[in-house]
């Protein structure tokens, strides 16, 4: 009888333990990014959520804070440092306080095409810059992207450099971005992101220097009926993870998490690049006049902004700039 009772007791304990494990609350992964959910960046993190929850059999739950709902850049950094936030995305100009190497991406006309950007972001140059965050308790996982910037405006068609002169164009706070626009003969006007649409609508500014995907998903074609495809500046975003969170993972979970990010990183870039082709095909239907600079004309724009390199080479490092140029040239 005692043996039977002991056996029943063991079975009960095992059942309780199994039930406890089965209904244990999942570990929550909070991710913050500044874009709308339908943008390729938003789709990227939704894919990450789907895959991580699926591959962990519900061990992890991913909560996404899109559209800067978690807060500004400083809030994201602090959240990652204290593990209140497990993952986040930030543009490279915002990351320059960690390393001046991030300013490399603010140099105009450095990259001729998307394959050349991959050589830098996925190579030693990009990953060395990302490593600068480690001393702050943040791991740079790798880069997704926004794309190449183009010149939008609501005043006139811009076919040659002289056409752009005097236009009041919204810029980021980046000093290199402002210097680039000044060199092109326009009047750069920094405006916070949340106020851009209204500023364009009310014609506080004549236009904006921004990529196709952000313009499309934020409805800028409604308030800007001209775009000139310049591909002046390339804008990547570094995806970061809390060091404390990463260290808390088992080797198996860590591998799953990092492998999944590598997968969705390429997925996001594919969406950006294919999205640009689709957007270009639809702009005319939105009433937007599209001008693509010829190779010869784009070279003139690049020549006009050559002085920006000289302005920032002391901060970025002349050697780093030359290394980037050599890497891109070798990859052609």
SVG drawing of the C-alpha trace seen along z (x, -y; Angstrom):
<svg xmlns="http://www.w3.org/2000/svg" viewBox="-3 -80 48 82">
<polyline fill="none" stroke="black" stroke-width="0.4" points="0.0,0.0 2.8,-2.4 4.5,-1.6 1.3,-2.4 0.9,-5.7 4.5,-6.7 4.1,-5.9 0.9,-8.0 2.7,-10.8 5.5,-10.7 3.1,-10.7 1.2,-13.7 4.5,-15.6 5.5,-14.8 2.1,-15.9 2.3,-19.2 5.9,-19.9 4.8,-19.2 1.8,-21.5 3.9,-24.2 6.5,-24.0 3.7,-23.9 2.0,-27.0 5.1,-28.9 5.0,-32.5 7.1,-33.1 10.2,-35.3 9.2,-38.6 11.5,-40.3 10.7,-43.9 11.8,-45.4 11.7,-49.2 12.0,-50.8 11.0,-54.2 9.0,-53.1 5.4,-52.3 4.5,-48.6 3.9,-48.4 7.4,-49.8 9.9,-47.0 11.6,-47.7 8.2,-47.0 7.7,-43.9 11.2,-42.7 10.5,-42.8 7.1,-41.1 8.9,-38.3 11.5,-38.1 8.6,-37.8 6.9,-35.1 10.0,-33.0 11.3,-33.4 8.0,-32.5 7.6,-29.5 11.2,-28.2 11.1,-28.5 7.7,-26.7 6.3,-29.7 9.3,-30.0 9.7,-33.6 7.1,-36.2 8.1,-39.2 6.4,-42.6 7.1,-45.3 7.0,-49.0 6.9,-50.5 6.7,-54.2 9.0,-55.3 6.3,-54.3 9.1,-53.2 10.6,-56.7 13.3,-58.6 16.9,-57.4 18.1,-58.1 15.2,-56.0 16.1,-53.1 19.8,-53.2 18.9,-53.4 16.4,-50.6 19.0,-48.3 21.6,-49.1 19.3,-48.2 17.6,-45.3 14.2,-47.0 14.3,-46.7 15.9,-43.7 16.3,-44.8 16.2,-48.2 17.0,-49.8 18.7,-53.2 20.0,-55.2 23.8,-55.5 23.9,-59.4 22.3,-58.8 25.0,-56.3 28.0,-58.7 28.5,-59.5 29.6,-55.9 32.0,-56.0 32.8,-58.6 33.0,-55.6 29.2,-55.7 29.5,-59.1 31.0,-57.3 27.5,-56.6 26.7,-60.3 29.3,-61.0 27.5,-61.8 27.8,-59.7 30.1,-57.2 28.1,-54.2 27.3,-53.6 24.7,-50.9 23.3,-48.4 25.9,-45.7 28.6,-48.2 26.7,-49.0 26.6,-45.4 30.4,-45.2 30.7,-47.9 27.8,-47.1 28.5,-43.3 32.3,-43.7 35.0,-44.6 34.3,-48.3 30.6,-48.1 31.1,-45.5 34.0,-47.3 31.8,-50.4 29.1,-48.2 31.6,-46.8 32.0,-50.3 28.6,-49.9 29.9,-46.9 31.4,-49.1 27.9,-50.5 26.4,-47.1 24.9,-46.9 25.6,-44.4 25.4,-45.5 23.9,-42.6 24.0,-44.0 22.5,-46.4 19.1,-46.7 18.5,-49.7 16.3,-52.6 17.8,-53.1 19.2,-55.8 18.0,-59.4 16.3,-61.3 15.2,-64.9 11.4,-65.5 9.8,-68.9 6.5,-70.6 7.8,-73.5 9.3,-72.2 10.9,-69.4 14.7,-69.1 16.7,-67.7 20.0,-69.4 21.9,-70.7 21.0,-74.4 17.3,-73.6 17.6,-72.8 19.2,-76.0 17.4,-77.9 14.8,-75.3 14.1,-75.0 14.6,-71.3 13.9,-69.4 17.1,-67.8 18.0,-65.6 20.1,-67.1 23.2,-65.4 25.9,-68.0 27.1,-66.0 23.6,-65.8 23.2,-69.6 26.6,-70.2 25.7,-68.0 22.5,-69.9 24.2,-73.2 26.8,-72.1 24.0,-71.2 22.7,-74.8 19.6,-74.2 18.6,-75.6 18.6,-72.7 16.0,-73.0 16.1,-70.5 12.6,-69.5 11.8,-66.7 10.4,-63.6 7.0,-63.8 6.4,-67.3 7.6,-66.6 4.3,-65.7 2.6,-68.9 5.6,-71.0 5.4,-69.7 1.6,-70.0 1.7,-73.6 4.7,-74.4 6.9,-75.4 9.5,-73.7 9.6,-73.1 10.6,-69.4 12.5,-66.7 15.6,-64.6 14.5,-61.1 14.3,-57.5 11.4,-56.1 10.1,-53.6 9.9,-56.2 8.3,-58.7 5.7,-56.2 4.7,-54.7 4.4,-58.1 2.3,-59.4 4.7,-62.1 3.6,-61.8 0.4,-63.5 2.3,-66.7 5.3,-66.5 4.6,-66.0 8.2,-66.0 11.0,-63.6 14.5,-63.4 16.3,-60.1 19.7,-61.2 20.8,-58.3 23.0,-60.7 23.2,-59.3 22.8,-55.7 20.9,-55.3 21.4,-52.0 20.0,-51.2 21.9,-49.2 19.9,-46.6 21.1,-46.3 20.5,-43.8 20.9,-44.2 24.2,-42.5 22.4,-41.5 19.7,-39.8 22.1,-38.0 24.2,-36.8 21.1,-35.4 20.3,-33.0 21.4,-29.4 23.8,-28.6 21.0,-27.0 18.6,-30.0 21.4,-32.4 22.2,-30.7 18.5,-30.6 18.1,-34.3 21.2,-35.4 20.5,-33.0 17.0,-34.3 18.2,-37.9 20.6,-37.2 17.7,-35.7 15.3,-38.7 18.2,-41.2 18.4,-39.9 14.6,-39.7 14.3,-43.4 16.9,-44.5 15.1,-42.5 11.9,-44.3 13.5,-47.7 15.1,-47.1 12.2,-45.4 9.9,-48.0 11.7,-50.8 11.1,-49.2 7.4,-48.8 7.1,-52.4 8.8,-53.8 6.2,-52.0 3.3,-53.6 4.5,-57.2 3.0,-58.4 -0.4,-57.2 0.0,-59.3 0.6,-62.4 4.3,-62.5 6.8,-63.6 9.8,-61.3 13.2,-62.4 16.2,-60.0 19.6,-61.7 21.8,-60.6 25.2,-59.1 26.9,-62.3 24.6,-64.6 24.9,-62.6 28.7,-62.9 28.2,-66.7 26.2,-66.4 28.9,-64.2 31.6,-66.7 29.6,-69.6 29.6,-67.7 33.3,-66.6 34.2,-69.2 32.0,-67.4 34.7,-64.7 37.3,-67.2 35.0,-68.7 34.6,-65.4 37.7,-63.4 39.3,-64.5 36.4,-63.0 35.8,-59.9 39.4,-59.3 41.0,-59.7 42.3,-56.2 38.8,-54.8 37.4,-56.7 40.1,-55.5 39.6,-51.9 35.9,-52.1 36.5,-53.5 39.1,-50.7 36.7,-48.1 33.9,-49.3 36.3,-49.6 37.5,-46.0 34.0,-44.7 33.0,-46.1"/>
</svg>
